[in-house]
Amino acid sequence: MQKFKSLGILIVIIVIGYNVYNYFKVKSEIGNNEIEECSRKFRLTNPKIDKKVAEKYCECIIERLGEKYKNSDIGAEKILVNERSVLQDCFDKANH
């Protein structure tokens, strides 16, 4: 009986471990997709900007402002006005 309990606990630990791993893998992929999409849009409006700079910029923006405006109804123009200093700081960091 103890053998079956140990086997059951091992299976539960493996399943939970796999689910946690899968969660972070999917979360990482979603984050990468957001960065790529942001970078693409940023380079459309700023064609002289290098792709790596745009990706660093978008990563910074998403990290610093993503949670704050995640479920917000505020338009992009209003965010640009409200967070101008954060956007400039991220751009300066991406450029160096």
Protein Blocks (a to p, Z undefined) as FASTA:
>chain_A
ZZmmmmmmmmmmmmmmmmmmmmmmmmmmmmmmmmmmmmmmmmmmmmmbcfklmmmmmmmm
mmmmmmmmmmacbdfklmmmmmmmmmmmmmmmmmZZ
